[in-house]
């Protein structure tokens, strides 16, 4: 079970690996598309890597609802609960 | 008169050097790029061939991590070579709608394709990377180079096995002559040193088995040649309409005067034993370039070091040049680089252009006992080209019966 801070840090690591963005740029209120400039293909790679890292399943139809980094952190935290 | 096409930029990443100056210096000296493969999969599959010519510089260490992640190794090589050629051309401002790409590959993203297949089998479809298809497609190198340069006048991928790189130059000429582009980034890239292609080429008896002596395995025209040696890397050449190059005061290496592309329509892998398709390509190229056989001083031959391939090329040259073939200095640079498949025509064209520009010839190594049935004047030690007007050719032939020849002339 990871805390929200741990999920954020893990997600930042995945985003950095995929896009090269500095981990500290990955903040809760940042939009994946508008702020972090992450396209749909990168987003799918991030989602699949997050599933593996946190041991959760994020269905494809949920991905469009994960607009901000915070949305993703909340979803992963709930899925782990 | 058609528009004249000139070469204004060169790039290369090869088994004998990760850039043009290093490759060129080594090619004049004569070094072997062949080494025993250190990869675990060689023993894992007990491959019958255990060596190859690896590129000296890993492209994923040159590109940024994020760039490399989204590119198959073949595309990585293409981008590295194209960036060097672009920088070398000195072009700073350009109408991007007049800039095209013709960048070839023989096999395409074989590493990506087979890695994804392994992932699918081991972990299921969810783990297959969404970028798999754009990374494995053979137009990947051309597309990546087009995006990198902002080339919007079309991005093309001639695919004709080991003739691909030279066909890219032939296509580049047409794009400029027809007025569709003023500048074309041409080249070829290959990254197929993977156990599957090695197993397949070995199964057809195309590869040298000199496992205990890799450096002497690629030996075109030698009596003891027993197959080609796999190579990898990329070559890139900036083609430019002459008036465009002159207007910006560019350094011009040579003119790309013409090309000849034909098909054997004979056998899927074996060359026509009489070299008829190659002869027609040579004649067509000289006709297109408006040169006579007597003008030709140098040929960078296809010469892969296979028992069946080297001789028909000689037969074709004798048929196309006549008695003048005895006066032509021939370099078989695959003796050094191995066979870069779809990149070979581009890398060898870079060497041919430099031979004209520097008036020096790359050497052929490992020629200890020249096959008496191939009495060519093979360049085995440092040699210079004469002053005055000279013409040099680069030959490339590919599985499928593809023949491509390009003609370069001094300016």
Interface residues (C-beta under 8 A of the other chain):
Chain A: X18 X19 X20 X41 X44 X45 X48 X51 X52
Chain B: X64 X65 X66 X69 X126 X127 X129 X130 X131
